[in-house]
Amino acid sequence: MEKQVSNRYRLLEPLGEGGMGVVWRAYDQLLDRTVAIKEVRYSGVGDARLAELTRRTIREARAAGRLDHPSVVVIHDVVEEDGRPWIVMQLVPSRSLAQVVREDGPLRVEQAAVIGGRLLGALRAAHATGVLHRDVKPENVLLADDGRVVLTDFGIASMEAEAGLTATGNVVGTPAYMPPERLNGDPAGPESDLWSLGATLYAAVEGEPPFKRDSWAATVAAVLRDEPEPPARAGALEPVIMGLLRRNPAARMPAEEAARLLYDAAGAVGLPPAPVSARDRAGATTGPPGGTRTETGGDRRPTLPGPRTRAGTRWITVAAAVITVTALGTASVLLGWTTLPTIGSTTPPTSAPTTEPTTEPTTEPTTGPTTGSAPTDGVPTATPTAEPRPTRAQVPEGWRVYTSAAGRFSIGLPRQWRAQKHASRDSVSFSRPGAPGTMIVEWTVPDIPWDDPRAHWIGLEKEILAKGLFKNYKRIRITPTTFLGRKAADWEFTRERDGSTIHVINRGFHTADGRPYALYWETTQARWQRDRDHFTALTNTFSTR
């Protein structure tokens, strides 16, 4: 007989087991959804002590459940059954940061900076409500399939107001990521979480924590006695890592300064805004918490590309959602940063897109139309196909071939169509002067993996709806398809911008070697029926190199 918790949650299978219990995949029969449940187990303690620990865990889990931040795992419910706590959480399909580093190797500086910025935003939101995490480490950092960075396992967090419940003298956590003051038996504070964040970032770029030793005792001694070896691979992250790893909590780098340095280390990758508490808002004058330039947010950077692969290492990628404001005033949701660093921004890029050099597009012999007869504007009508196509696509007669060496793609263009390479993003827009339609090809490499294009679009859509970023957004469909013989998905929607309704279709896919692309077409709703074939005709000429 299947185990049920609280006569509501049916346990399906264990997802993982650690020192403090087992995490289960479970089915919420009341709300018809799949959840994760942490079964907290305490062993080797008497009944009185067990009751105290259970009360503490339930109180602290409920405290964590009050947190509202995109990088804090959502706690749905906390129940007691069989004499122990069960914490019902959002199920986050993901790999942990520890698993990613173990399987794929250390992260690039920009990737670690983005992740660190999101974790810092989560910690600041928790600290503003009196909640400490107390066990920040790579194992508790989830890099979600939908692109989020999620900090989990607040089960051993404590509210500052309930310090008496945790003053037991027991050390809870992993020594390699624990600050010296806790190993000395002193109370934890917000600075303690910052130290653990520094150790986590160190491990992310170096592959192992700063005080890793051969035994538990040797690790504890190193944390208490030794200075951390400066990281060799951290680059722009070194100042923030070393600042967070200062032994004296009073001398440790403040969260505001760390946020600013993480933002700068991320370069043009950008960081999501962190929630701003009343306390922060009243006293903040500098630093971008979680990546915004000011505490009130609003000024955000676009994403910056990075190499997907290198010898011996498969880089992880972030599923990024991006709004790009082109010289024509069009905005596009492209590959996607699911915390949406520039979505909804009305601020144009710091520099306008530049016209692509005439030496990059090349005119090549054509082999005749492959997509039907051409209408008066030069774009032939076409019907989509789900069949795998050759990597070298044919183009209609009279078109030219535009080739992007940076993007490693080619696409056919009708007469009079022009290309503009964005000045700061890995994208090129194509349009015909005087016409509203715009095609954008983007190949920005994000930092966290996504494998299912349809699920990625759905996750991004949830972010947009939750943040209210698209005025009068309406989904038409999110449809799985194939493109160039690869799994893909088309996301079609309408939204209002500048008083008019625009109609969008966005195709996301990966090439065989893992490069992500987005092929985005938008036009006004009034011209959608007339212009829809532009997208099909253009994508039928698209090929990768």
C-alpha positions as CSV (number, residue, x, y, z in Angstrom):
1,M,0.0,0.0,0.0
2,E,1.3,3.4,-0.9
3,K,2.3,5.7,1.9
4,Q,0.2,8.8,2.4
5,V,1.1,11.9,4.5
6,S,-1.7,13.9,6.1
7,N,-4.2,11.9,4.2
8,R,-3.4,14.1,1.2
9,Y,0.1,13.6,-0.2
10,R,0.8,10.2,-1.8
11,L,4.5,9.4,-1.8
12,L,5.7,8.2,-5.2
13,E,9.4,7.7,-5.1
14,P,12.5,9.0,-3.2
15,L,14.4,11.7,-5.0
16,G,17.4,11.8,-2.7
17,E,18.6,11.2,0.9
18,G,20.8,13.2,3.1
19,G,21.8,13.5,6.7
20,M,18.6,15.1,7.8
21,G,16.1,12.9,5.9
22,V,14.6,11.9,2.6
23,V,13.1,14.0,-0.2
24,W,10.2,12.3,-2.0
25,R,8.3,13.0,-5.2
26,A,4.7,13.0,-4.1
27,Y,1.2,13.7,-5.5
28,D,-1.0,16.3,-3.9
29,Q,-4.4,14.7,-4.2
30,L,-6.3,17.8,-3.1
31,L,-4.8,20.2,-5.7
32,D,-3.9,17.6,-8.3
33,R,-0.2,18.4,-8.6
34,T,3.2,16.9,-8.1
35,V,5.2,18.1,-5.2
36,A,8.4,17.4,-3.3
37,I,8.2,16.4,0.3
38,K,11.1,16.4,2.7
39,E,10.7,13.8,5.4
40,V,12.9,15.1,8.3
41,R,14.5,12.4,10.3
42,Y,16.3,12.8,13.6
43,S,18.2,9.8,14.9
44,G,19.9,9.1,18.2
45,V,17.9,11.5,20.3
46,G,15.5,10.9,23.1
47,D,11.8,11.6,23.0
48,A,12.0,15.0,24.7
49,R,14.8,16.1,22.4
50,L,12.9,14.7,19.3
51,A,9.8,16.7,20.2
52,E,11.9,19.9,20.6
53,L,13.6,19.4,17.3
54,T,10.3,18.7,15.6
55,R,8.7,21.9,17.0
56,R,11.8,23.8,15.9
57,T,11.8,22.4,12.4
58,I,8.1,23.1,11.9
59,R,8.4,26.7,13.1
60,E,11.4,27.4,11.0
61,A,9.9,25.8,7.9
62,R,6.8,27.9,8.3
63,A,9.1,31.0,8.7
64,A,10.8,30.1,5.4
65,G,7.4,29.5,3.9
66,R,6.7,33.2,4.3
67,L,9.6,34.2,2.1
68,D,8.6,35.4,-1.4
69,H,11.5,35.4,-3.7
70,P,12.0,33.7,-7.1
71,S,15.3,32.1,-5.9
72,V,13.8,30.6,-2.7
73,V,12.1,27.2,-3.0
74,V,8.3,27.6,-2.4
75,I,7.1,25.8,0.7
76,H,3.5,24.8,0.3
77,D,2.8,23.0,3.6
78,V,4.3,21.7,6.8
79,V,2.7,18.8,8.6
80,E,3.6,16.4,11.4
81,E,3.1,12.7,11.0
82,D,4.6,9.7,12.6
83,G,6.2,12.0,15.1
84,R,8.4,13.9,12.6
85,P,8.0,16.9,10.3
86,W,7.2,16.6,6.6
87,I,7.9,19.7,4.6
88,V,5.9,20.0,1.3
89,M,7.7,22.0,-1.3
90,Q,7.5,23.0,-4.9
91,L,9.0,20.3,-7.1
92,V,11.9,21.8,-9.0
93,P,13.3,19.7,-11.9
94,S,16.9,20.5,-11.6
95,R,20.5,19.6,-11.0
96,S,22.3,20.9,-7.9
97,L,25.2,23.2,-8.4
98,A,27.3,20.5,-6.8
99,Q,26.2,18.0,-9.4
100,V,26.8,20.4,-12.2
101,V,30.4,21.2,-11.1
102,R,31.0,17.5,-10.5
103,E,29.7,16.4,-13.9
104,D,30.6,19.4,-16.1
105,G,33.5,21.0,-14.4
106,P,34.0,24.5,-12.8
107,L,31.8,27.3,-14.0
108,R,32.9,30.4,-16.0
109,V,33.2,33.6,-14.0
110,E,30.1,35.1,-15.6
111,Q,28.0,32.0,-14.8
112,A,29.1,31.9,-11.2
113,A,28.5,35.7,-10.8
114,V,24.9,35.3,-12.1
115,I,24.2,32.4,-9.8
116,G,25.8,34.2,-6.9
117,G,23.7,37.3,-7.5
118,R,20.5,35.4,-7.4
119,L,21.5,33.5,-4.2
120,L,22.5,36.8,-2.6
121,G,19.1,38.2,-3.5
122,A,17.4,35.2,-1.9
123,L,19.5,35.5,1.3
124,R,18.9,39.3,1.6
125,A,15.2,38.6,1.3
126,A,15.4,36.0,4.0
127,H,17.6,38.1,6.3
128,A,15.1,41.0,6.0
129,T,12.5,38.8,7.6
130,G,14.8,37.5,10.3
131,V,15.4,34.1,8.7
132,L,18.9,32.6,8.4
133,H,19.7,29.7,6.1
134,R,22.7,28.4,7.9
135,D,23.6,25.7,5.3
136,V,24.4,27.5,2.1
137,K,26.4,25.1,0.0
138,P,26.4,23.8,-3.6
139,E,24.2,20.8,-2.7
140,N,21.5,23.2,-1.7
141,V,21.6,25.4,-4.8
142,L,19.3,24.1,-7.6
143,L,19.9,25.0,-11.2
144,A,16.4,24.4,-12.5
145,D,15.6,23.0,-15.9
146,D,13.5,26.2,-16.5
147,G,16.5,28.4,-15.9
148,R,15.9,29.5,-12.3
149,V,18.5,29.5,-9.5
150,V,16.8,28.2,-6.4
151,L,18.1,28.0,-2.9
152,T,16.5,25.1,-1.0
153,D,16.7,23.4,2.4
154,F,15.7,26.2,4.7
155,G,14.7,23.4,7.1
156,I,17.5,24.2,9.5
157,A,17.1,27.9,9.2
158,S,16.3,29.8,12.4
159,M,14.4,33.0,13.1
160,E,16.6,35.5,15.0
161,A,13.6,36.0,17.3
162,E,13.6,32.3,18.2
163,A,17.3,31.9,18.9
164,G,16.6,30.1,22.1
165,L,15.2,27.1,20.1
166,T,18.5,26.6,18.4
167,A,20.9,27.3,21.2
168,T,21.7,23.6,21.7
169,G,25.4,23.6,21.1
170,N,25.0,21.2,18.1
171,V,26.7,22.0,14.9
172,V,24.3,21.7,11.9
173,G,25.8,22.0,8.4
174,T,28.8,21.1,6.3
175,P,32.2,22.2,7.8
176,A,33.8,23.1,4.5
177,Y,31.0,25.7,4.0
178,M,30.6,26.8,7.6
179,P,31.9,30.1,8.9
180,P,34.5,30.2,11.7
181,E,32.1,31.8,14.2
182,R,29.7,28.9,14.0
183,L,32.5,26.4,14.4
184,N,33.6,28.3,17.4
185,G,30.2,28.0,18.9
186,D,29.2,31.6,18.5
187,P,25.6,32.5,17.2
188,A,25.0,32.7,13.5
189,G,24.0,35.9,11.9
190,P,23.4,37.2,8.3
191,E,27.2,37.5,7.9
192,S,27.4,33.7,8.4
193,D,25.3,33.0,5.4
194,L,27.5,35.5,3.4
195,W,30.6,33.5,4.4
196,S,29.0,30.3,3.1
197,L,28.0,32.1,-0.1
198,G,31.7,33.0,-0.6
199,A,32.8,29.4,-0.1
200,T,30.1,28.2,-2.5
201,L,31.2,30.7,-5.2
202,Y,34.8,29.6,-4.6
203,A,33.8,26.0,-5.2
204,A,31.8,27.0,-8.3
205,V,34.8,28.4,-10.1
206,E,37.6,26.3,-8.6
207,G,35.8,23.0,-8.4
208,E,36.3,22.5,-4.7
209,P,35.7,24.6,-1.5
210,P,38.5,26.8,-0.1
211,F,39.2,24.7,3.0
212,K,38.8,21.1,1.7
213,R,40.9,18.7,3.7
214,D,41.2,15.0,4.0
215,S,39.1,14.7,7.1
216,W,36.3,16.4,8.9
217,A,38.6,17.5,11.8
218,A,41.2,18.8,9.4
219,T,38.6,20.8,7.5
220,V,37.3,22.4,10.7
221,A,40.9,23.2,11.8
222,A,41.6,24.8,8.4
223,V,38.5,27.0,8.6
224,L,39.4,28.2,12.1
225,R,43.1,28.7,11.5
226,D,44.1,29.1,7.8
227,E,43.6,31.8,5.3
228,P,41.9,30.8,2.1
229,E,44.1,30.2,-0.8
230,P,43.3,32.9,-3.4
231,P,41.2,31.3,-6.2
232,A,43.2,30.8,-9.4
233,R,40.2,30.9,-11.8
234,A,37.9,33.5,-10.2
235,G,39.0,36.5,-12.2
236,A,36.7,39.4,-11.5
237,L,35.0,37.3,-8.8
238,E,38.1,37.1,-6.6
239,P,37.5,40.4,-4.7
240,V,33.9,39.4,-3.7
241,I,34.9,35.8,-2.8
242,M,37.8,36.9,-0.6
243,G,35.8,39.7,0.9
244,L,33.0,37.2,1.9
245,L,35.6,34.8,3.4
246,R,37.1,37.2,5.9
247,R,37.3,35.4,9.2
248,N,36.0,38.3,11.3
249,P,32.2,38.7,10.7
250,A,32.4,42.4,11.4
251,A,35.1,42.8,8.6
252,R,33.2,40.6,6.2
253,M,32.1,42.3,2.9
254,P,28.6,43.8,3.3
255,A,25.8,42.3,1.2
256,E,25.3,45.6,-0.7
257,E,29.0,45.7,-1.8
258,A,28.9,42.0,-2.7
259,A,25.9,42.6,-4.9
260,R,27.6,45.4,-6.8
261,L,30.7,43.3,-7.4
262,L,28.7,40.3,-8.5
263,Y,26.8,42.5,-10.9
264,D,30.1,43.9,-12.3
265,A,31.6,40.4,-12.5
266,A,28.6,39.2,-14.5
267,G,29.4,41.8,-17.1
268,A,26.7,42.2,-19.7
269,V,25.1,38.9,-18.6
270,G,23.0,40.8,-16.1
271,L,21.4,39.8,-12.8
272,P,17.8,39.8,-11.7
273,P,16.4,42.3,-9.3
274,A,16.2,41.3,-5.7
275,P,13.1,42.1,-3.6
276,V,13.6,45.3,-1.7
277,S,12.6,45.4,2.0
278,A,11.4,48.6,3.6
279,R,14.5,48.5,5.7
280,D,16.8,48.3,2.6
281,R,14.8,50.9,0.7
282,A,15.1,53.4,3.5
283,G,18.8,53.1,3.9
284,A,20.2,52.1,0.5
285,T,22.1,54.5,-1.6
286,T,24.5,52.2,-3.5
287,G,24.8,48.8,-4.9
288,P,22.6,46.6,-7.1
289,P,20.9,44.1,-4.8
290,G,20.6,40.9,-6.8
291,G,21.9,42.9,-9.8
292,T,19.9,46.1,-10.1
293,R,21.8,49.3,-10.1
294,T,19.7,50.8,-7.3
295,E,17.6,49.4,-4.5
296,T,14.5,50.3,-6.4
297,G,15.5,48.5,-9.5
298,G,14.7,49.2,-13.1
299,D,18.1,49.6,-14.8
300,R,19.1,46.2,-15.9
301,R,21.8,44.9,-18.3
302,P,21.3,42.6,-21.2
303,T,22.8,39.1,-21.3
304,L,26.3,38.4,-22.4
305,P,27.2,35.4,-24.5
306,G,29.9,32.9,-23.5
307,P,31.3,29.7,-25.1
308,R,29.1,26.7,-24.9
309,T,31.9,24.1,-25.0
310,R,35.6,23.8,-24.4
311,A,37.9,20.8,-24.5
312,G,36.8,18.3,-22.0
313,T,34.0,20.4,-20.5
314,R,30.4,20.9,-21.5
315,W,29.5,24.4,-20.3
316,I,26.1,24.6,-18.6
317,T,23.8,27.2,-20.0
318,V,21.1,29.4,-18.5
319,A,17.8,29.4,-20.2
320,A,17.5,33.1,-20.6
321,A,14.5,35.3,-21.4
322,V,15.4,38.6,-23.0
323,I,13.7,41.6,-24.3
324,T,15.8,43.4,-26.9
325,V,14.9,46.9,-28.0
326,T,16.1,47.2,-31.6
327,A,16.7,50.3,-33.6
328,L,13.3,49.8,-35.1
329,G,11.7,49.9,-31.7
330,T,10.7,46.2,-31.7
331,A,11.0,44.1,-28.5
332,S,11.5,40.4,-28.5
333,V,11.4,37.5,-26.1
334,L,14.3,35.4,-27.4
335,L,16.3,32.6,-25.8
336,G,15.1,33.6,-22.4
337,W,16.5,34.4,-19.0
338,T,13.8,33.1,-16.8
339,T,14.3,35.8,-14.2
340,L,13.9,38.3,-17.0
341,P,16.7,40.8,-16.5
342,T,15.6,43.1,-19.3
343,I,12.0,42.0,-19.9
344,G,9.6,44.9,-19.9
345,S,12.3,47.5,-20.0
346,T,11.5,50.6,-22.0
347,T,15.1,51.8,-21.8
348,P,17.0,51.3,-25.1
349,P,20.4,49.7,-25.2
350,T,23.3,51.9,-24.2
351,S,24.3,51.8,-27.8
352,A,22.2,51.3,-30.8
353,P,22.4,48.2,-32.9
354,T,24.9,48.6,-35.7
355,T,24.4,47.7,-39.3
356,E,26.1,44.4,-40.0
357,P,29.2,44.9,-42.2
358,T,28.6,44.3,-45.8
359,T,31.5,41.9,-45.9
360,E,29.7,39.3,-43.7
361,P,26.6,38.7,-45.8
362,T,27.5,36.8,-48.9
363,T,25.6,36.2,-52.1
364,E,25.7,32.6,-53.2
365,P,24.2,30.8,-56.2
366,T,20.6,29.8,-55.6
367,T,19.0,26.6,-56.8
368,G,15.6,27.9,-57.4
369,P,12.6,28.5,-55.2
370,T,11.9,25.8,-52.7
371,T,9.0,27.4,-50.9
372,G,6.5,28.4,-53.5
373,S,5.9,31.5,-55.5
374,A,6.9,34.9,-54.2
375,P,4.4,37.6,-53.4
376,T,4.9,41.2,-54.3
377,D,7.1,42.0,-51.2
378,G,9.6,39.3,-52.2
379,V,8.8,36.7,-49.5
380,P,7.4,33.5,-50.9
381,T,4.4,31.8,-49.3
382,A,5.3,28.5,-47.6
383,T,4.0,25.8,-45.4
384,P,5.9,24.6,-42.4
385,T,7.4,21.1,-42.3
386,A,8.4,19.0,-39.4
387,E,10.8,16.9,-41.5
388,P,14.5,17.1,-40.9
389,R,16.2,19.4,-43.4
390,P,19.7,19.5,-44.7
391,T,22.1,21.7,-42.8
392,R,22.6,23.7,-46.0
393,A,19.2,25.2,-46.8
394,Q,18.2,26.3,-50.3
395,V,17.0,29.9,-50.9
396,P,14.5,31.2,-53.4
397,E,15.7,32.6,-56.7
398,G,16.6,36.3,-56.4
399,W,17.3,36.1,-52.7
400,R,20.8,36.6,-51.1
401,V,22.4,34.6,-48.4
402,Y,23.3,36.4,-45.2
403,T,26.0,34.5,-43.2
404,S,27.0,35.3,-39.6
405,A,30.4,34.1,-38.6
406,A,29.8,35.0,-35.0
407,G,26.4,33.3,-34.9
408,R,27.5,30.4,-37.1
409,F,24.3,30.5,-39.2
410,S,23.1,31.5,-42.6
411,I,19.7,32.7,-43.7
412,G,18.2,33.8,-47.0
413,L,17.0,37.4,-47.4
414,P,14.6,38.9,-50.0
415,R,15.5,42.0,-51.9
416,Q,15.4,45.2,-49.8
417,W,15.7,43.4,-46.5
418,R,18.5,44.6,-44.3
419,A,20.4,43.1,-41.4
420,Q,21.4,44.9,-38.2
421,K,23.7,43.3,-35.7
422,H,22.9,44.3,-32.1
423,A,25.7,46.2,-30.5
424,S,25.7,44.3,-27.2
425,R,23.8,41.1,-27.7
426,D,24.3,38.0,-29.8
427,S,21.5,38.7,-32.1
428,V,20.8,40.0,-35.6
429,S,17.5,41.6,-36.7
430,F,16.2,41.5,-40.3
431,S,13.5,43.8,-41.6
432,R,12.3,45.6,-44.7
433,P,12.3,49.4,-44.6
434,G,8.8,50.8,-44.1
435,A,7.3,47.5,-43.1
436,P,6.4,46.6,-39.4
437,G,7.6,42.9,-39.4
438,T,11.0,42.0,-37.9
439,M,12.8,38.7,-37.8
440,I,15.5,38.3,-35.1
441,V,18.0,35.4,-34.8
442,E,19.6,35.1,-31.4
443,W,22.3,32.7,-30.3
444,T,23.0,34.0,-26.8
445,V,24.5,31.2,-24.7
446,P,22.9,31.3,-21.3
447,D,24.2,29.6,-18.1
448,I,21.8,26.9,-16.9
449,P,20.7,24.0,-19.0
450,W,17.2,23.4,-20.5
451,D,16.5,20.3,-22.5
452,D,12.8,20.6,-23.3
453,P,12.0,23.6,-25.5
454,R,8.3,23.5,-24.8
455,A,8.7,23.2,-21.1
456,H,11.2,26.1,-21.2
457,W,8.7,28.4,-22.9
458,I,6.0,27.4,-20.4
459,G,8.3,28.2,-17.5
460,L,9.2,31.5,-19.1
461,E,5.6,32.3,-19.6
462,K,4.9,31.7,-16.0
463,E,7.6,34.2,-15.0
464,I,6.1,36.8,-17.4
465,L,2.6,36.4,-16.0
466,A,3.8,36.4,-12.4
467,K,5.7,39.7,-12.9
468,G,3.0,41.3,-15.1
469,L,5.7,42.2,-17.7
470,F,3.6,41.9,-20.8
471,K,0.5,44.1,-21.1
472,N,-2.6,42.2,-22.2
473,Y,-0.5,39.1,-22.9
474,K,-2.5,36.2,-24.5
475,R,-1.0,32.9,-25.3
476,I,-2.1,31.4,-28.6
477,R,-0.2,28.2,-28.4
478,I,3.1,26.6,-27.3
479,T,3.6,23.8,-29.7
480,P,6.4,21.2,-29.9
481,T,7.9,20.7,-33.3
482,T,11.1,19.7,-35.0
483,F,13.5,22.0,-36.7
484,L,16.7,21.0,-38.6
485,G,16.0,17.5,-37.3
486,R,16.1,18.7,-33.7
487,K,13.5,19.0,-31.0
488,A,12.0,22.5,-31.0
489,A,9.0,24.5,-29.8
490,D,7.0,27.4,-31.2
491,W,5.6,29.9,-28.8
492,E,2.9,32.2,-30.3
493,F,1.3,35.0,-28.4
494,T,0.0,38.5,-28.6
495,R,0.7,41.5,-26.3
496,E,0.1,45.2,-26.3
497,R,3.0,47.6,-26.8
498,D,2.9,51.3,-27.3
499,G,-0.9,51.2,-27.7
500,S,-1.0,48.6,-30.4
501,T,-1.2,44.8,-30.4
502,I,1.7,42.8,-31.7
503,H,1.7,39.2,-32.7
504,V,4.8,37.0,-32.0
505,I,6.0,33.6,-32.9
506,N,9.3,32.4,-31.3
507,R,11.0,29.1,-32.1
508,G,13.5,27.8,-29.6
509,F,15.9,24.8,-30.2
510,H,19.4,23.5,-29.7
511,T,21.8,22.3,-32.4
512,A,23.3,18.9,-32.0
513,D,26.4,20.3,-30.3
514,G,24.2,22.2,-27.8
515,R,24.1,25.7,-29.2
516,P,20.8,27.4,-28.4
517,Y,19.0,29.5,-31.0
518,A,15.8,31.5,-31.0
519,L,14.1,32.5,-34.3
520,Y,11.7,35.3,-33.5
521,W,9.2,36.9,-35.7
522,E,6.9,39.8,-34.8
523,T,4.5,42.1,-36.6
524,T,1.3,44.0,-35.9
525,Q,-1.8,42.0,-35.2
526,A,-3.4,43.8,-38.2
527,R,-0.8,42.4,-40.6
528,W,-0.4,38.9,-39.0
529,Q,-2.4,37.0,-41.6
530,R,-0.6,38.7,-44.4
531,D,2.9,38.4,-42.8
532,R,2.8,35.0,-41.1
533,D,4.4,33.3,-44.1
534,H,7.4,35.5,-43.8
535,F,8.4,33.6,-40.7
536,T,8.1,30.2,-42.5
537,A,9.8,31.4,-45.6
538,L,12.8,32.8,-43.7
539,T,13.2,29.9,-41.3
540,N,13.1,27.5,-44.3
541,T,16.3,29.1,-45.5
542,F,18.0,29.0,-42.1
543,S,21.0,26.7,-41.6
544,T,23.7,26.3,-39.0
545,R,27.4,25.9,-39.6
